[in-house]
Amino acid sequence: MSGSGRWFLYATFRDEQNRRAETWIPVEQGVNRDVRVSRPVYLPPTLTYGAGRSAATVVLYGLATAVLVAVSRLGRPRRPA
């Protein structure tokens, strides 16, 4: 491991409502002292999944299947009648 460059420590925290917060803390290698720095804490958005997302996924897979079927039919040689 090289000592050059920037080093960061990734930290996550939870509050009383079990919401997650995260931050990156810069680390100086080879420094034996306490460093006190204020860092911003990022609150990532909460993920919500509902029926709308599930329906959109089904529609997307249906369209992809329709395109694959259409492409496969175009690639077949036509038989004379």
N, C-alpha and C positions, 0 to 999 in steps of 0.2 A: 504494500500500500504506500503510495507516494504522499509526502507531506505537503506538496504544493497544491495550490488551488483553493477554492472555497469549499468549506464543509458546513453542512446544515443537519440539524436534528429535527425530525418530524415528530410532533406531539399531538395527541388527541385527548380531549377532556370531555367529561359528561357533567351536566348540571343536575339540579334536583328533579327536573322533569324528564331526565334521561335523554336530553337533546345533546347532540355531538357538536363539539367545536374543535377546530384544528388550527395549527400554526407551524411555521418553520422557524427554528432558532439557529442563528449563526454560531459556529463553534470555531474558536481559534486553537489550532493545534500547538502543543508545546507550551501553553500558558498555564501556569499554576497559580491562578488567582480567581477570586469570585468576580463574576461580571454580572452586573444588574442592568438589564436593558428592557425597555417596554417594547413589546411586539404586538402587532395587530392579531386578533383572533378571528378566524373565518368561520362563519356559520353556514355550512353547506345546505342547500335546499332539501327539504324532505321530499322523498319520492312517494308519489301517490299513483296507484294503478286502479283504474276503474273499468267499467264495462265498455266505455268508449274506446279505450286502448285495445282491449281484447277484440272488439269488433273490427277495428282498423287492421289488426294483425291478420285476422281471418280473411278480410277483403284483399289485403296485400298478397297473401299466399295464394288465394284464388286467382288473382291476376297473373301472378308468376306462373302458375300451372297452365293457365290459358295460353300464355305466350309460348311456353315450352311445347304444348300440344300443337299450336299453329306452326311453329318452326319445324317440328318433326314432320308434319304433313307436307310442308313445302319441300322438304328434302327428299321425299319419296318419288321414285320415277312413276310416271303416269302410264297405266296400261291402256292399250288401244281398245276401244269398245267393239 
